[in-house]
Amino acid sequence: MSGFSNSGIDIDETVKKLMAAAKIPQDKLKQQKQLLEWQRDDYRAINTKILSFRSAASDMNRQGVFQSKKSASADESVFSVTSTATAPEGIYSLKVTKLATSASTTSGKINASSDTVKLRDINPGNDFTKKTTLTIGGEKGTATISVDPDDTIATLVAAVNGKSSTTGVTMSYDANIDKFFFASSSTGSKAAIDLKMGTEETPPVNLLSSLLKIVPTDDDGDSGTPLISPTDETGGIKVTGKSGLFTGITSLIDKDLTTTKKFHIDVNGSSADFEISKTTTIGQLIDQINSSDIGKVAGVSAYLDGNKLAFTNLKPDADPAKALKFSNVGTPAYDAVGKLGLDSGDLSTSTVDFSSFKIKGQKAQIEFNGASAEYDTNTFAISGMNITIKKTSATAVNITNTRDVDTVFNSIKSFVDKYNELIDTVNTKTSEKKYKDFIPLTDEQREAMKEDQITIWESKAKSGMLRGDQLLKSGLSNFRQAFSSVVDGLPVGNAKTLSQIGISTANISGKSISGSYLENGKIYIDDDKLKKAIAEKPDEVMALFTANDGVKDSNKGDGLARRLSDQADALFKNISAKAGITNSVDSSYLMGKTLKDMNTRIDNFTDKLEALETRYYNQFTAMEKYMNQMTAQSAQLTQQMGG
């Protein structure tokens, strides 16, 4: 209601003014709460920096930081070298006799113009007219793919590369060069390419030679396994299971399984168990088999032949007496053999004619200080030195290992910079000016101001939340004491204070001295003095940071890093107990409990204000009703008196 007809009193405005006066105590409580929240947030911001510094101090407590070494190769074109902290200082020699190589081979020209040409059309007269298989073996395992005369070059390359995660062998074709390229994914003695290609032609055809143009490779006699040209082989065995069970490699073997089951294979003296669950596809089982010793050692390759699970054993010495044997595992045994269509009555076994080609990688051969060694890769470690060889060398090349003064110096400097950054932040907050005339704004005051005015006001209102804070000042005092105190228990004659190695609260440069108590513990480094100490007394420098006397109740025998880590941890915990951390519940820290109590009081006050507002409106309503009655009675009397 906007007012009375007779009095003209604006009820809403009147109630609003009355409520504004009644809300003053609640506004003050909200302002106190806001101040406490700002102070809490400042504490937490500092605690974040303390946590970061504690982590840095813990890092400096590791001896490896002070044991950094640097290595140099006298000829970077032969090899590069880096060192770990364990590398011994000195001069060493390294001669590179051989580089580690991958297994690789390149075909002859295949007379194709692009990768869209069909296989039957490359190399005129290749005699490839019937579908067959190509088995690829490598360091990871084996895989068999079907190859059709109507497949294109691109199809063949994609099929081989689709199995590279199982075999470790990749294939490519370059139309400009007009050749196939096969390569293993690793180097060394385990790197291998083992190709076996069947033939259904009559008479048998060496398709590796006639179709893929795999050419003879010269061997230097040192690789362990001769590099041979494709050869014709007989006596390979192919075993095919029951048809119609699988529509593709993504077909599930048994979707109704409730527990994982096992399936067993024996062949040529090798055996293995394979797991089958309700989510296992036939493709996944094939990959399991081909990546196991059944594939890598026994030379067996599993694959889908149309809709049937098939196996080939194309080893030249494949012996029918050592044929594949499949069996179930467990009690009671799960019929995996039947699910896979491999029951003896369902199996079809035949001999296979095929051509084969195999080539292996080569190990790196080096002489380190006259001692011979071999490695499977061109990057290896010797006595804490990480070496990457790039080419062979006719003579030995020197390696020089020295202490890395600059790295150690930079680690210490970075740590001191973080310390100075922390104490500068704390000093700024504890000395920040407090503007007593600027208190948190009430809701009504914020509504009456512009955003830029609010920002300016609150920047001053937030200032000085931690001015003179004793918790922070006490923490800084402990930090300063940790820096300046002697480290007890070190050997006689060793440096026992940081000032002896050029780290102190004063910076002396010639006749100039800077730094004072007014900077509240800022640390300075005498670069030359510290670098000299690192170079000449590295163990003493390390001890000043990492010493640990094992006494829990005292830090007198502890190095600086351990002291500061402990002090930072203690300060972090003290602040957390007072101001909490992000996501802390209010009841878990001191200021939170106060805030929780304030929220309760504010909520209770809100309830009282709502009740008071209702009472005001009820009183004005009653007044209005009474005045209306008086007005009516007055009018009636006037009428009766003849007015």
N, C-alpha and C positions, 0 to 999 in steps of 0.2 A: 504494500500500500504506500502511495507516495505522500500521503499527509491526511490531515483532518479537514473536513468541510468547513468547520467553524474556526478552528485555531490556526490552520495552515502549517502545522508542524510536519516536517518531512521525517517520517518514522525511520525509513531505511538509512538516511544520512545520519540521523541521531544515533541509531543503534551502531552504525559503523564507527562513529567517533567513540562511543562508549567502549566498543570492543577493542579499538586501537589502544586505548589506555589500559584495558585489561590484559592485552597481549604483551605488554612491555616486559614483564618478568620472563615470559616464554622466549621472546626475542633474545634477551640477554643469555638465556640458557643455550639457545641455538648458536649464538655467537661464541660462547665458551666451547661448545662442541666443535665448531668449525676451527677454532684455534688449535684445539687438541688434535684434530685430524691433520691439519697442516704440519704440526710438529711431528706427528707420527710419520707422515710421508717424508719429511726431511730426514728423520732417523733412518728410515728404510732406504732412502737414496744413498746415504752415506754407507749403510751396511752392505749395499751392493758393491761399492768400491772396496770395502774392507774384505769382502769375500773374494774379489778378484785379486787383491793384494796377497791374501793368504795363500791362494793358489800359486802365485808367482814365488812367494817365499818357500813353499813346499818344493817347487821346481828347483830352486837354488840350493836345496838341501841334498840334491843328487850329485854324487861325485863326478858323474859323467860330464856335467856342465863344465867342470874345471880341467877335464882331461882331453879336451878337444885337440885333435891332431889335424894337420893338413899334409897332403901328399902331392908330389909333383912328378910327372913323367918327363924324362929328358927328351922324349919324342912322342908328342901327342898323336902323330899320324899312325903310330904303331899301337899304342894303347893309352887309355885314360885311366886315372886312378883317384879314388877318394878314400878317406880314412875314417874309422870309428875311433872312439876313445881308447880302445884296446890295442890299437896299432903301435908297435914299438918304434921308437925314434931311431933313425939311422939311414944308411944308404944301402939299397938292395938292387939286384939285377934281375931282369926278366927277358927271356928270349922266346919269341913266338915261332914255333916250328910249323904248326898247322892251325887253321881256324876251324871251329865247329861248323858243320854244314848240315842243312836239312837234306832229306831224301828228295830228289827231284829228277824229273826226266822230261824231255821235250820230243814230240813226235816229228816225223818227217812231214813234208807238205802233203795235205790231204785233198788238194784240188777242189776246193769249195770256195764260193765267192762270198758267202755270208753264213750266219748261224741258223738261217731258216732252211738250209738245204737238208734234204732227207738223207739218212745214213746210207740207204741203198744206192744213192746217187753220188756219193763221194768216192774218190779213188776208183775210177772205172775198172771193172773186172775184179771187185773185191769179194765176189761170191757170197755176199750176205743176203740171203733170201728168206731165212726162217728165224722166228723169234728165239732168243737165247737169254743167257744171264751173264752179268759182269759182277764178279766178286772183288770188292776193294778191301784190302787189309792195311792197317797202319798201326801206330803205337797205341791207339786207344781201343782198337778192336776191329771187327770185320762187319761188312754189310754186303748184301746181294741185291742187285736191282735187275729188273727185266729190261731187255733191250730189243726193240722191234725195228725191222728194216724201215718202217714208215715214220719212226721217230726222227725229229730234226736234231741237228747238232745242239741247239739250245736246250732241247728236252733232255738229251743225254747229260749235258753239263749240269743242268739243274738237278737231275736225279742223283748224280755223284755228290754234288755239294750239299744236297739235302741230307746226306748221311755223314757229313764231315764231323759232326759232333760225336758220332760213334766211331769213326775210323781215324780221324786226324789227317785225312787226305782231302785236298781240294783239286779241282780241275777247272781249266779255263781254255777259251779258244779266242785267238786273235785273227780277224779276217784279213788284215793287211799282211801279217806274217804267214797266215794260212797254216797254223800249227796248233796242236793241243799241248797244254802245259799241265803237268801233275806236280804237286808239291806237298810235303808233309808240314804239319803245323809246328813241329819242334825240330831241334837239332840234336846231334849226338848219336850215340850207339843205338838208342831206342827208336830213333826216327826211321821210318820205313814206308815204302810203297810196295804193296804186293798185289798185283793184278792177275786175276784168273778169269778168262773169258771162255765160256762154253761154246759148243758148235753143234747144231743139229743138221749140218749139211752132210751130204754123202757124195764123195768121201769127205772126212773131217777137214775143216779149214782153220788155219791159224789166223783168227780174226784180229788178234792184237797186232799182227804184222800187216795183214792185207787191208783191214778196215781202219784201225786206229793209227797205223803207221808208227808203232813203237819201234824205235831203231836201236841197233846195238850201241852200247856205251863202253868206251874204253875204261879200263880199270888200272889203277896204278899199283895194285897189289897190296895196299896197306889198309883197306877199309874193313877188313874182317870177312865180309861176304862179297864174293866176286860180283861185279856188275855185269849181268848177262843179257843177251838179246832174247826176245820172245822164243820160247821153246814149245814144242808140241808135247802134250802129256796125255796119258790114258789112265784108266783105273780110278778116276774120281767117282764118288758115290753121291747120288741124289735120293733123298727120302721125302716122299710126299704123303701128307695125311688125308683125312676124309674131306670131301668137297662139300661146299654149301654152308659152311659154318660161319664164315665171316664175309662181310660186304666191303670191307676196307680196313685200313690200319687203325681207324678210330672205333672199330667194333669192340664192345665190352665182352670180356671172356665169360663172366658170370655175374650179372647184376644182382643176383639174389643172395650172394654170400653175406654172412653176418660177421665172420672173422677172417683174418688173413690166413691163406693156405699156402702150401709149398709144392713144388713140382721139381723132379730130379732128372738130370741127364748125365749119362756116362758115355764117353767116346775116347778111343785111342789113349786110354790111361788117364784122362782128365775127367773130373766130375764136378757138378755144382748144383746147388738148390736155387730155385727162383720163386719169389713171392708173388701171389695173386690175391688181390682184394676185389671188392665189388666195383671199384673204380678203375681197375687195371684194364687197359685196352690191349689188343693183340699187338699193336705197334710198340707199346711200351715193353711188353714181354720180349719181343724180338730184339729191342735195343738192350735189355738186360742180358740176354743170351750172348749177343754179339760183342758186348763190352766185357764179358767175363773171360776166364781162362778157356772156356769152351770155344770162344771166338779167337782170342789172342794167341793161345798156345796150341790148342788142338786144330785150329784152322777151320772150324765149322762155322757156317754162316746160315742164319735163319732168315726167312723172308716169306712174303705172301706170294704164292704162285696162283694168280687169279683169286679164287675164294678159298684156297687151301693153304695151310701152314706147311712150308717146305724147308728142307735143310740140305745144304751141299757140303761135302767134305772133299775139297779139290786138292788136298795134299798129294803130291806125286806118289807117296807111299801109303795112300789110303788102303787099309786092309779090311776086307769084308768081315773078317773074324773079329775086328774091333769096331763093328758097326755101332751106330747110334742106338742107345738103349734108353727108353723113357720109363719112369716109374713114379708112383704116388708116394707121398710122405705123410706120416702121422698115424695116430691110432685113435679112432678108426680113420683110415686113409681117405682123403678127399679125392674124388675121381677126376683129377686134373687132366690125366691122360685122355680120358674119354671126352672131356669138355673141349680139348684141343684137337680132337679127331686123330689121335695118335695111337689108338688101340692097335695091337699087332695085326688084327684082321683088316684094319682100314689102311695099313701102310702099303705104299708102293715104292719099291727100291729098284734103282737102275744105275748102270754105270754111265759115266759122262766123259766125253772127249773134250779137252780144253787146251788152251794155250796159256802160258804163264810168264810173268816177268816180275822180278824183284830187285829192289835196290835199297840200300841202307844209307843213313846219314853218317857223318864222320865226327869223331870227338876232336876237341881242341887239344893240341899238344904244346906244352910250354916247359921251359926250364927256369925255375926260380932259385937264384943263388946256386946254380949248378944242379939242383935236384929236379928230376923229371916228374911231370904230373899231367893227367888228362882230365878234361871236363866236358860235359855234354853240351854246355852253352858257351858263348863267347863272353859272358859276364859271370864272374865267380869271385870268391873271397879267399884271401890268404892272409892269415895273421892279422885280422882286423882291417885289411885293405880290400876295398871293393874295386875290382879291375875289369875293364871292358877292353878286350883286344879287337883291333881293327884290321890288321894285316900281318903277314909273316915278316920276320926280321932275320937278316943274315947274321947279325951280332946281337949281343945282349944290350938292353936299354936300362939305364939306371932309374930307380924310384927313390926319391928323397922324402923321408918322413920327419916332420918337425912339429913341435908344439904350436898350436894355433893361438898365438897370443891375442890376435885381433878378435877372434870369436869369443874367447873367454872374457876379454875386456868388454866387448859389446853386451854380453850377457849380464855382467855386473852393472854396467852403465844403465841398461834397460831396467834392471831391478831397482836401482837407486832412483831412476826417473819416476817409476811407479810409486815408490815410497814418497818422493817429494810431491807428486801429484796428489796423493792421498792426504798428506798432512796440510798441503795448501788448501784443499777442499775443506778439511775440518777446521783449520784456522780461520778461513773465510766465514764459515757458518757460525763459529763461536764468537766472532768479533763483529758480526753483521749488525748494522744499526737497527734499532727497534723504534718504529714510529707509533708512539702511544696514541696519537690522535686518530690514527687510521685503524678502525676495528672492522671486523667482518660486516658486510652489508646485510640488512634485513631484506626480505622478499619485496617489501614495498619500496625500499630504497633502490633496489636493482631495477624494478619496473620503471622508475622515474629517471634512470640514467641510460646513456648510450653505451654501446659495447666498448668503445675505446676508453670511455670514462671509467667503466667497470674494471678494465684491464689495468689501467694506471693505478686506480685505487687499491686493487687487490695485490699488486706488486709491492706496494708499501705495507699493506696489512700483513702480508706473508713474511716480510723481512724480520729478521731477528728472532725466529722461532727457537733457535738453539743458542742464542747469545749467552755466553758465560756457562754453558752446560758442563757440569762437573764430571759427568760420565765420560764425555769425549775428551775433556782436558786430562783426566786421569789416564785414559788410554794413550794419549800422545806422550805423556810423561813416561809411561812404561816403554814406549817405542824408543824414546831418546835414550833412556837408560840402557836398553838392549844394544844400541849402537855404540855407546861410549864405554861400556864396562869391559874389563879385561876378561879374556877367555882363560879360565883356570885349567891346569892340567896339561898344557902343551909342553913339549920338550924344552929344556933350557937352551936359550939362545934363539928360539923361534919367535917370530912376531906374535904378540899376544893381544894387540889392539888394532882396530881397523886404521887408525891414524898412521900406524907404522907402514902401511902399504898404500897410503895416499887417499884414504876415505875418512872424511871428518866434517865437522860443522863449520869449518873455516876453509876458505880457499886462498892459498898462498901462491902468488904469481910474481916472482922477483921480489920486489920490496912492497908489493901491494897485497893487502890482506882484506878479504871480504867475508861476510857471514857473522852473525851475532845472535844473541839470545832472543832478539826481537823477531827473528825469523822462525822462532818456535821449533827448532830442530831440523831445519832444512839441511840436507847433506850435500857436500861438494866432493868432487873427485879431482885429484891431481893426476891428470892423464899420464904424464911421463913417469911419475913415481909408481903408479899402479901397473903400467905395462912392464916396467923394469922388474917389479916384484913377481909378476906372472911369468916372465921369461926366466928369471934367475932363481926364484923360490916358489915354484908352482904348488908344491905340497903344503907350504905354510899358508899360502893364500887360500887353498881349498879347506884347510883345517879351520881357519877363522870363520868360514861360513858353515861347514858341515860337521864340526866336532860334536860328539855326543858322549858324555861321561856316564850315561845310564842312570843318573840320579833323578828320580821323578819329582822330588820336592824342591829342587833347586835348578836354576838354569846357568849357574856360574861356570860350569864346564861345557856348556853348549855353545855351538857356533852361532853366528848372527842369523842365518837363515832359519835355524830351528827356533831360536829365541823369538824372532819376529813372527814366525808362523804360529807359535803358541800364544803370543800376545794378541795377534790378530784374531785368533780363534776365540780367546777369552772375551775380547771386546765385542766380537760378533754375537756371541751368546748373551752377553749382558744387554746389548741393544735389543736383541730379539726378545729377551724376556720382558723388556719394557715396551717395545713398539711392535713386536710381532714381525712376521714376514708376510709376503703376498699369500693370500688365501688362508691366513690364520683365522681361526674363529675367535670372536671377541673374548670369550672366556679363558683363552689360553695365554694371554699376556696382560700386563698391568694396565696399560692405557686402554686396551680393549674392554677390560672390565669397567673402567670409568665411563667409556663411551656407551657401553651397554646400559649402565645405570642412567646415563643422561637420556638415552632414547626412551627408556621407560618413563622417566619424569616428563619428557616432552609429550609422549603419548597420553599420559594421565592429564597433563595440563590441557591438551587438545580436547579431551572429553569434557573437562570442566568448562572450557570456553564455549563448547557447543551447547552445554546445558545452560550456561549463563546467557547466551544469545537467545535461546528458546524462551528463557524466563523474561528477558527484556521485551521480546515480541508479545508474550502473553500479557505482560503488564500494560503495554501500550494498547493492546486489543481491549483489555478490560476498561482502561481509561476512555477509549473511544466509545465503548458501549455505554458507559456511565454518562459521558458528555452528551451523547445522542439522546439518552433518556431525559437529561436535564433540559436539553433544547426543546424536546417534545412537550414536557411539562410546562415550560415557560410559555410556549406558544398557546397551550390550552388555557392557562390562566389569563393570558392577554385577551384571548377570545371571550372568555367568560366575563371579563371586566369591561367588555364592550370596546376593547381596544381594536 
